[in-house]
């Protein structure tokens, strides 16, 4: 019966595409696998609009303000290694060009095709994220990328990150063999906990999925970027 209920939830059509996007963004909708067909054009319009980039910039302007304010707060201790965590896809790099050819998420995700796209290392940076990254680096924060990509994609991912300007970071953390099949929340929270065990204090955490911010060791503040193209639980 539980499975039938989930299937009904996945098949339910939204009241409107704008309300569907809103409820995705505030994490009311869980476990969806594709964008509703009727919302493909709405998602395309949003992801290719100035509104999307303004939403990203607004979130990351707040992250920048928080990072700067924290440095001058009573909580700041220069002897502590303060870290910021960045997701990769739809946070540091944009795959909108890939999803343009795959119905902006209204088509079932295809690992093989996406992996071929990753190997091209052609994804552009989200400029607001890169600006935040550079400022944090200048201010002495330790910067980490924590991605759901696999270890086999390390070379291509590093090539892409460096090509668009992400340099001098502490580490790129990817799924190892033991992490394959582990849900995103458990995988990412365990990796963040490992950083804390190494002596880092996580100040900020930037991602596009709520699974980037759930579980343990989420950091002092989290900054959620919009992504109505896919769900990672």
N, C-alpha and C positions, 0 to 999 in steps of 0.2 A: 504493500500500500504506500509506503514511503516513497518508493521509486516512482509510482504513478503520480503522486503529488508533485514530485520534482519535475516530471515530464510536463504536467499541466502548467506549472509555473514557467517553464521555459517556453511553452507555446503561447502563453497569454500575450495578446497584443497590447501595446501601450495606449494610454488615452491620447497622448500626443507625443511626437518625437522630442519636442523640447522638454516635456516633463520626464520622458524616459532618460534623456541625457542628465537632467538634474538629479534624478534618483540614482543613476549610476555614480555620479560624482560624490554624492553624500553617503554612498555605501548602503543604500536601502535595497539594492538589487544584487543578489549573490548568485554565482554559479552559472551565469548565462554564457553561452558558447559562441553565439554570433549576434551581430547587430540585427534587429528586426528588419526584414526586407523593406518595409515602408519607410524606415528611417535612414536608409543608405544615403539618400540625397541630403538629408539634414546633417548627417555626420560629415559628409564631404564638404558641405557649405561651411560648417563650423571649423573643421580642421584646416581648411585652406583660407580662412578669413583672418582679418586683423584682430577680430574678437578673441580668437584662440591665443594669439601671441600676446595680446593685452592681458588675458587671464594668467598666462604663464609669468609675464613680467610683474604683475601685481603680487603674485605669491612670492616671487624671488626678491622683489624689492623689500618685502617684509623680512625675508630671510637675511638679507644684507643688513638691514637695520638691527635685527636681533643680534647678529654676529658682532657688529661694531659695538653695540650697547653692552654686550656681555663682557667684552674686553676691558671695559672701564667700570665694571660692577664690582661689588665687594666679594662676589663669589670667584672672581678670576684669580688664578694662582699661576704665575709664570713658570713654575717648575712642573706643572702638569701637562701631559700631552693631550691636547684637546683635538678631537676628531670630528669631521663631517663626513657623512655617508651620502653617496650619490648612486641612484640606480642608473642603468645605461639606456635601455630602450625607452623612448618617449619621455626621457628625463634629460639625459646628456646628449643623446643622439636621436634624431628624428627619422622614423621609418615611414613617414607619410608618402614618400614616393613609391615605396613598395606597396603599401595598402591602396594606393591609387589604382593599381592594377589588380587588386583583389577586393573590390567592392567596399573598401573602407571598413572591413570587418564584417560585412554582410555575407561573406563567403567563409566556409569552414577553414580554419587555420591548417596550413600544410607545412609540416616541419621541413620537408625536403626543399620546397621552394624558398622558404624563409632562410634556411641555412645557406642556400646558394646566394641569396641577397647579402647575408652577413659576410660571406667570403669575398664579395666584391669590395667591401670596406668603403662604400660610397655614401653612407648616411651622413647628412650634414649635422652640425651641432645645433642645438637649441641655443640661440645667441644669448638669451637671458641667463641660461644656466652657465654658459662659458664665462660670462661677465662675473657672475657670482663666484665661480670657481677661481678665477684669476684674483679677485679681491681677497678671498679667503687665503689663498696661497701667499699673497703679499703680506697678510697679517699674521702669518706663521701657524695657521691651522694645519693639522695633518689630514690629508684628503684621501678618501678611499672610494673606489667603485665597487659596488656589490651587485652582481648581476645574476639573473637566472640562466644566462648562457652557459654552455658546457665548456669544459677545459679544452676540448678539441678546437674551440673557436678563439682561443687566446690570441694567437698570432694575428688573425684578421681583426679582432676587436682592438688590440693595441695599435695596430696600423691605422685603423679608422680614428681612434681617439686622438692619436698624435697628429695625424694629418689635419684634423680640424682645430687643433690648438690645445688639447688637454695634455699637459706635460707636467713632469715633476710631482707626481702623486705618489702616495705611499705604496699602494698595491691595488691590483685588480683581482677581485675575488670572484671565482667562477665555480660552477658545480663540478665536483669531482665524481668519480665513479660511484662512491657511496651515497652521493646526494641525488643521483638520478631517481626520479619517481617520488622524492620527498616533496610534500606540499610546500608552496612558496613561503608561507608564514613560518613554519618550523625551520626550513632551510635558512632563511635570512636572519631569523632571530638567533639561531645557533651561531651563525658567523659573527653577528654583532657581539654576542656574549663572548666569543673567543677574543675579539679585539679588546673588550674590557678586561679579560683575564690577562692580556698582555700589557695592561697598564694604561690603556687609552680611556679617556672620558668622552663619550659621544655627546657633543653639544647640539648638532643639527643633523637632520635626516631628510633628504629630498628624494621623492619618488612620485610615480604616477599611479601606483596600485595601492589599495589599502593593505594588502599583504606586505608592503614595504614597512608598515608602521605598527603591525600587530605582533603579539608575542612579547618576548623579553628584550630588554636593552634597546629600547626604541630611540633613546636620546632625550635631551632636555626639551627640544622642540621638533616638530615634524612639519614639513611643507609639502602639501599634496598638489601635484600638477594635474590638469584635466587630461583624461584619455577615454573617450567613448568608443574606441575602436576594438578593444578586447579586454577581457577580464582574466586576471591571474589570481587564483585563490590559494 
